[in-house]
């Protein structure tokens, strides 16, 4: 009787140990796969960045957000000044119209 009980306990311990080992192996495998995936994503991002930099150097363009990309040229300045003058004239016309409506009442 005691032998059977001891054998059952031994088998239960072995099953528990096997389950624990499988769980540890599964966790390690999952961690390794996650690390490999992160490394792959980082490598892809780095390669993409290098490729974009190389293409930018080859074409002579600057990256978005680089200083000096947007320069004020005579053309762009004249557009802004024309737009400012246009807005001023609209305001001025509105002001004159309101003033004249008050005078004519």
C-alpha positions as CSV (number, residue, x, y, z in Angstrom):
1,X,0.0,0.0,0.0
2,X,2.7,2.4,1.0
3,X,4.7,1.4,-2.1
4,X,1.7,2.3,-4.4
5,X,1.2,5.5,-2.6
6,X,4.9,6.4,-2.9
7,X,4.9,5.4,-6.6
8,X,1.8,7.6,-7.2
9,X,3.4,10.6,-5.4
10,X,6.6,10.0,-7.5
11,X,4.6,9.9,-10.7
12,X,2.7,13.1,-9.7
13,X,6.0,14.8,-8.9
14,X,7.4,13.7,-12.3
15,X,4.3,15.0,-14.1
16,X,4.5,18.3,-12.2
17,X,8.2,18.7,-13.0
18,X,7.5,17.8,-16.6
19,X,4.7,20.4,-16.8
20,X,6.9,23.0,-15.1
21,X,9.8,22.3,-17.6
22,X,7.4,22.5,-20.6
23,X,6.0,25.8,-19.2
24,X,9.6,27.2,-18.8
25,X,10.5,26.0,-22.3
26,X,7.4,27.6,-23.7
27,X,8.1,30.9,-22.0
28,X,11.7,30.9,-23.2
29,X,10.6,30.1,-26.8
30,X,8.0,32.9,-26.6
31,X,10.6,35.4,-25.3
32,X,13.1,34.3,-28.0
33,X,10.5,34.7,-30.8
34,X,9.5,38.1,-29.5
35,X,13.1,39.2,-29.3
36,X,13.8,37.9,-32.9
37,X,10.7,39.8,-34.1
38,X,11.8,43.0,-32.4
39,X,15.3,42.7,-33.9
40,X,13.7,42.0,-37.3
41,X,11.5,45.1,-37.1
42,X,14.5,47.3,-35.9
43,X,16.6,45.9,-38.8
44,X,13.9,46.6,-41.3
45,X,13.4,50.2,-40.0
46,X,17.2,50.8,-40.1
47,X,17.4,49.4,-43.7
48,X,14.4,51.6,-44.7
49,X,16.0,54.7,-43.2
50,X,19.4,54.0,-44.8
51,X,17.7,53.4,-48.2
52,X,15.8,56.6,-47.9
53,X,18.9,58.5,-46.9
54,X,20.8,57.1,-49.9
55,X,18.0,58.0,-52.3
56,X,17.9,61.5,-50.9
57,X,21.7,61.9,-51.3
58,X,21.5,60.5,-54.9
59,X,18.7,62.9,-55.9
60,X,20.1,65.8,-54.0
61,X,17.0,66.4,-52.0
62,X,16.8,67.1,-48.3
63,X,14.6,65.2,-45.9
64,X,11.3,66.7,-44.7
65,X,12.0,68.7,-41.6
66,X,15.6,69.4,-42.4
67,X,16.6,73.0,-41.8
68,X,16.9,75.0,-44.9
69,X,14.3,73.0,-46.9
70,X,11.8,75.8,-47.0
71,X,13.4,79.0,-48.3
72,X,11.7,82.3,-48.7
73,X,12.0,83.2,-52.4
74,X,10.9,86.3,-54.1
75,X,8.0,84.4,-55.6
76,X,6.8,83.0,-52.3
77,X,7.2,86.4,-50.6
78,X,5.2,88.2,-53.3
79,X,2.4,85.6,-53.0
80,X,2.2,86.2,-49.2
81,X,2.3,90.0,-49.7
82,X,-0.4,89.8,-52.3
83,X,-2.5,87.7,-50.0
84,X,-2.0,90.1,-47.1
85,X,-2.9,93.1,-49.4
86,X,-6.0,91.2,-50.6
87,X,-7.2,90.5,-47.0
88,X,-6.5,94.2,-46.1
89,X,-8.6,95.4,-49.0
90,X,-11.5,93.1,-48.1
91,X,-11.4,94.5,-44.6
92,X,-11.1,98.0,-45.9
93,X,-14.1,97.6,-48.2
94,X,-16.2,96.1,-45.4
95,X,-15.2,99.0,-43.1
96,X,-16.1,101.6,-45.7
97,X,-19.4,99.9,-46.5
98,X,-20.4,99.8,-42.8
99,X,-19.4,103.5,-42.4
100,X,-21.4,104.5,-45.4
101,X,-24.4,102.6,-44.2
102,X,-24.2,104.5,-40.9
103,X,-23.8,107.8,-42.7
104,X,-26.8,107.2,-45.1
105,X,-29.2,106.2,-42.4
